[in-house]
Amino acid sequence: MNTTIKNRKINILKLIILIIIFMIISIMSIYSSQNLLSSSYNNLYIKQLIWYLIGFIFIILISKYKGNFIYEHPYVPYIIGNILLILVLFFGTESNGAKCWFTIPKIGSFQPSEFVKIFLILAIAKELSNYEISNHKITLKGEFIIILKCLVITLIPSILIFFEPDTGIIFIFFAILIVMLFVFGIRYRWFITAGIFIGGLLATFLILFFCYQDLFIDIFGTNFFYRMDRLLDWQNGSGMQLTNALAAIGSAGLMGHGYMKTPIYFPEPQTDFIFAVFSSNFGFIASILLILIIFYFDMQLIKIAMKSKGQYKYIISGILAMLIFQQIQNISMNIGLLPITGITLPFISYGGSSLLSYMIIMGIVINIENRKGI
């Protein structure tokens, strides 16, 4: 067997094994989290298993896909995704003050923004690849044009999601954009300029919030004011969700309280705070082991990205940006290092839409790994 083909098969096998490990950890943690929830949530682990099985079907189908439509025409799913984001504002199901989901009878909820992350990556990668093919040298003017195009591509779904609202997804979008532009080779001066501009906007925003709260509410609304309060809860180390999650993690010691023995209640244990459930059950050593497994998983993707070229390289870079940002944000907000933004832990947290989106991107990664000339 050709050495290159053999190495690809080994890389793919490693990814599949790691996903299976994530599945076991996810189902165990979700099952344990049900002790903190009402009886109406007693089948979440079964639903997660079903979503995983469906996800593996997606991986098989996408990994064997030999066409080029999703790579050559990424704006088709991108436009469809934005149409769904518009529709969810009018016809979506409201939960906790947000309209992010469609309710499908007898199946569950469907969150379009989770899939728009994939469409965004494909669209930006196509723009970067097109510029790379048509221009032998990156000029200052060319950089400005490509940055502007990619920014518009990112802003359209970001604005729509802001009105749902779902701030966490917007952060993910811009993490994807920044990393993909960095991999493309944009000069650092653009990042510095953007940092100064964003810093000025943020300073103006904070001055309004702290000094002119009535004007802030008139401009951004009471719902956004509430979201800012959540950030302040993190900054002050207050808020029942964070306080109780920290208590559960901090009291677990090296070995944990034991499986299904989370000692204290905190909201959203099956999604946002699944890491806190795992840590409280299995302790510090197991938590470090989980982080190392996640790190090893990311390194496998980085290896594939480093030997990829053109559009494929940008796609995997965007996927890495999405996953690593969510991993860092979720684990950090569980231990009080970053604000609570509602970002879930990939492959571990409960959620049909989010899990299927991760399985789809893994199908794309494996599809790229299977292709010749990457």
C-alpha positions in Angstrom: 0.0 0.0 0.0 1.3 3.5 -0.9 2.8 5.2 2.2 0.8 8.4 1.7 -2.5 6.5 1.4 -1.6 4.4 4.5 -0.8 7.6 6.5 -4.1 9.1 5.5 -6.0 6.0 6.6 -4.2 6.1 10.0 -5.1 9.8 10.4 -8.7 9.1 9.6 -8.8 6.1 12.0 -7.4 8.3 14.8 -10.1 10.9 14.2 -12.9 8.3 14.3 -11.5 6.7 17.5 -11.3 10.2 19.1 -14.9 10.9 18.1 -16.1 7.6 19.6 -14.3 8.6 22.9 -16.0 11.9 22.8 -19.3 10.1 22.3 -18.8 7.9 25.3 -17.8 10.9 27.5 -20.7 12.9 26.2 -23.4 10.3 26.8 -22.0 9.5 30.3 -21.9 13.2 31.3 -25.4 14.0 29.9 -26.8 10.9 31.7 -25.2 12.2 35.0 -26.5 15.7 34.4 -30.1 14.5 34.5 -29.8 14.3 38.3 -29.9 18.1 38.2 -32.9 18.3 35.9 -36.6 17.6 36.0 -37.9 14.2 34.9 -38.9 15.6 31.6 -35.2 15.6 30.6 -34.6 11.9 31.5 -34.1 10.8 27.9 -31.5 13.3 26.8 -28.7 10.7 26.7 -30.7 8.5 24.4 -31.4 11.5 22.1 -27.6 12.3 22.1 -26.8 8.7 21.1 -29.3 8.9 18.3 -27.8 12.2 17.0 -24.4 10.6 17.2 -25.5 7.6 15.1 -27.1 10.0 12.6 -23.9 12.0 12.7 -21.7 9.0 11.8 -24.0 8.4 8.8 -23.3 12.0 7.7 -19.5 11.4 8.2 -19.6 8.3 6.0 -21.7 10.0 3.2 -19.7 13.3 3.2 -16.3 11.6 3.4 -17.1 9.5 0.3 -18.4 12.5 -1.6 -16.4 12.8 -4.8 -18.0 15.9 -6.4 -16.9 19.5 -6.1 -20.3 21.3 -5.6 -19.8 22.2 -2.0 -16.3 23.5 -2.7 -17.1 25.3 -6.0 -20.5 26.7 -5.1 -20.5 27.4 -1.3 -22.7 30.4 -1.7 -25.7 28.2 -2.4 -25.8 26.7 1.2 -24.6 30.2 2.5 -27.6 31.9 1.0 -30.0 29.1 2.2 -28.5 29.5 5.7 -29.1 33.2 5.8 -32.7 32.7 4.6 -33.2 30.3 7.5 -31.8 32.9 9.9 -34.3 35.4 8.6 -37.2 32.9 8.9 -36.3 31.9 12.4 -36.7 35.6 13.5 -40.4 35.4 12.4 -41.3 31.7 12.9 -38.8 30.5 15.4 -39.7 29.1 18.8 -38.8 31.5 21.6 -36.8 30.2 24.6 -35.2 32.2 27.4 -35.9 35.4 25.5 -34.2 34.2 22.2 -35.6 33.0 18.9 -32.9 30.7 17.7 -34.7 27.5 16.9 -37.4 26.0 14.7 -39.5 23.3 16.4 -40.0 20.2 14.3 -42.9 18.1 15.6 -41.8 14.6 17.0 -38.2 15.3 16.2 -37.1 18.3 18.3 -35.6 21.7 17.7 -33.4 22.8 14.8 -30.9 25.7 15.2 -29.9 27.2 11.8 -27.0 29.2 13.2 -25.1 26.0 14.0 -25.0 25.1 10.3 -24.3 28.6 9.1 -20.9 28.3 10.8 -20.0 25.6 8.2 -21.5 27.6 5.3 -19.5 30.7 6.5 -16.2 28.7 6.5 -16.8 27.3 3.0 -17.7 30.8 1.6 -14.7 32.6 3.1 -12.4 29.7 2.0 -13.7 30.1 -1.6 -13.1 33.8 -1.6 -9.5 33.4 -0.3 -8.8 30.6 -2.7 -10.1 32.6 -5.7 -7.9 35.5 -4.8 -4.9 33.3 -4.4 -5.5 31.7 -7.8 -6.0 34.9 -9.7 -3.2 36.9 -8.0 0.4 35.8 -7.8 1.2 38.5 -5.3 -0.8 39.9 -2.4 -1.0 43.7 -2.8 -2.2 46.3 -0.3 -5.3 47.0 -2.4 -5.9 43.4 -2.9 -5.8 42.8 0.8 -8.3 45.5 1.4 -10.7 44.1 -1.1 -10.5 40.5 0.2 -10.8 41.7 3.8 -13.9 43.7 2.8 -15.5 40.8 1.0 -14.9 38.4 3.9 -16.1 40.9 6.4 -19.4 41.4 4.5 -19.8 37.6 4.3 -19.3 37.4 8.1 -21.4 40.5 9.0 -24.6 39.4 7.2 -25.3 36.3 9.4 -23.8 38.0 12.4 -26.4 40.9 12.2 -29.2 38.4 11.8 -28.1 36.3 14.7 -27.7 39.5 16.8 -31.4 40.0 16.6 -32.2 36.4 17.8 -30.1 37.1 20.0 -27.2 34.7 20.2 -24.0 36.6 21.0 -21.9 33.5 21.4 -22.3 32.4 17.8 -21.2 35.9 16.6 -17.9 35.6 18.6 -17.4 32.2 16.8 -18.0 33.8 13.4 -15.3 36.5 14.0 -12.9 34.0 15.4 -13.3 32.0 12.2 -12.8 35.2 10.1 -9.7 36.3 11.9 -7.9 32.9 11.8 -8.7 32.3 8.2 -7.4 35.8 7.2 -4.3 35.1 9.3 -3.6 31.8 7.6 -4.2 33.6 4.2 -1.2 35.8 5.0 -2.8 39.2 5.6 -0.3 41.8 6.8 -0.3 42.4 10.6 -1.1 46.1 10.1 -4.7 45.2 9.2 -5.1 43.3 12.5 -3.5 46.2 14.4 -5.8 48.7 12.7 -8.8 46.5 13.4 -7.8 46.2 17.0 -7.6 50.0 17.5 -10.9 50.5 15.7 -12.7 47.8 17.8 -11.0 49.1 20.9 -12.5 52.5 20.3 -15.9 51.1 19.7 -15.7 49.0 22.8 -14.6 52.0 24.9 -17.6 54.0 23.6 -19.9 51.1 24.3 -18.7 50.7 27.9 -18.9 54.4 28.6 -22.6 54.3 27.4 -23.3 51.3 29.6 -21.7 52.6 32.8 -22.4 56.3 32.5 -25.5 56.7 30.3 -27.6 53.6 31.0 -30.9 55.1 29.9 -29.4 56.0 26.5 -27.8 52.6 26.3 -31.2 50.9 26.8 -32.8 53.3 24.2 -30.2 52.3 21.6 -29.7 48.6 22.4 -32.8 47.6 24.3 -33.3 46.0 27.7 -32.5 42.5 26.5 -29.0 43.5 25.5 -28.6 45.3 28.8 -29.4 42.0 30.5 -26.7 40.3 28.5 -24.2 42.9 29.7 -25.2 42.1 33.2 -24.3 38.5 32.7 -20.8 39.6 31.7 -20.6 41.6 34.9 -21.8 38.6 36.9 -18.7 36.8 35.5 -16.4 39.8 36.2 -17.6 40.0 39.8 -17.5 36.2 40.3 -21.2 36.3 41.1 -24.3 34.7 39.6 -25.8 31.4 40.8 -24.8 29.5 37.6 -21.1 30.3 37.9 -20.9 30.2 41.7 -22.5 26.7 41.9 -20.5 25.3 39.0 -17.3 26.5 40.6 -18.4 24.9 43.9 -19.1 21.6 42.1 -15.7 21.6 40.4 -13.6 23.0 43.3 -15.0 20.5 45.8 -14.4 17.5 43.5 -10.7 17.1 44.4 -8.4 14.8 42.4 -10.8 11.9 41.9 -14.3 13.6 42.0 -17.4 13.0 43.9 -18.3 9.9 41.9 -20.4 9.2 38.9 -23.8 10.8 39.0 -23.0 12.6 42.3 -22.8 16.2 41.2 -23.2 17.9 44.7 -25.0 21.1 43.8 -27.5 22.4 41.2 -26.6 24.8 38.4 -28.6 25.7 35.3 -27.9 24.1 31.8 -25.7 21.3 33.1 -26.3 19.2 29.9 -25.1 22.0 27.5 -23.2 25.1 28.7 -21.9 23.5 31.9 -21.3 19.9 30.8 -17.6 20.3 31.7 -18.6 21.2 35.3 -20.7 18.0 35.5 -17.7 15.9 34.2 -15.2 17.5 36.5 -17.4 17.2 39.6 -18.0 13.5 38.9 -14.5 12.5 38.0 -12.2 15.1 39.5 -9.1 17.1 38.5 -7.1 14.2 37.0 -9.9 13.1 34.7 -10.6 16.8 33.7 -6.9 17.2 32.7 -7.1 13.9 30.8 -10.2 15.2 28.9 -8.4 18.4 28.0 -5.4 16.4 26.8 -7.7 14.3 24.6 -9.2 17.4 23.1 -5.7 18.8 22.5 -4.6 15.6 20.8 -7.7 15.8 18.6 -6.9 19.4 17.6 -3.3 18.4 16.8 -4.6 15.8 14.3 -6.6 18.5 12.6 -3.6 20.8 12.6 -1.5 18.1 10.9 -4.0 17.7 8.2 -4.3 21.5 7.7 -0.5 21.9 7.5 -0.2 19.5 4.6 -3.3 20.9 2.8 -3.2 23.6 0.1 -5.4 26.3 -1.2 -9.1 26.1 -0.4 -8.8 22.9 1.6 -6.2 24.6 3.9 -8.5 27.5 4.5 -11.5 25.2 5.2 -9.7 23.2 7.8 -8.2 26.4 9.3 -11.7 27.8 9.7 -12.9 24.5 11.3 -10.0 24.6 13.7 -10.7 28.2 14.6 -14.3 27.3 15.4 -13.5 24.2 17.5 -10.6 25.7 19.4 -12.4 28.9 20.2 -15.5 27.0 21.5 -13.3 24.6 23.5 -11.4 27.4 25.2 -14.5 29.6 25.8 -16.6 26.8 27.2 -14.0 25.3 29.6 -12.9 28.8 30.6 -16.4 30.0 31.4 -17.0 26.8 33.4 -14.1 27.7 35.7 -14.7 31.4 35.8 -11.9 32.6 33.5 -14.2 34.0 30.7 -17.7 35.3 30.7 -20.7 33.0 30.2 -21.7 33.2 26.6 -23.8 30.1 26.0 -21.1 28.4 23.9 -21.2 24.7 24.2 -18.3 22.2 24.3 -17.9 20.5 20.9 -18.8 16.8 20.7 -19.5 16.7 24.5 -22.5 19.1 25.2 -26.0 18.0 24.5 -27.6 19.3 21.3 -28.8 17.8 18.0 -28.1 20.8 15.7 -24.7 21.5 17.2 -23.6 17.8 17.3 -24.7 17.3 13.7 -22.8 20.4 12.6 -19.6 19.0 14.2 -20.1 15.6 12.6 -20.6 17.3 9.2 -17.4 19.2 9.5 -15.6 16.0 10.4 -17.0 14.5 7.3 -15.6 17.4 5.3 -12.2 17.0 7.0 -12.1 13.3 6.2 -13.3 14.1 2.6 -10.4 16.5 2.2 -7.9 14.0 3.7 -9.1 11.4 1.2 -8.7 13.7 -1.9 -5.5 13.6 -3.9 -3.2 16.6 -4.3 -3.9 18.3 -1.0 
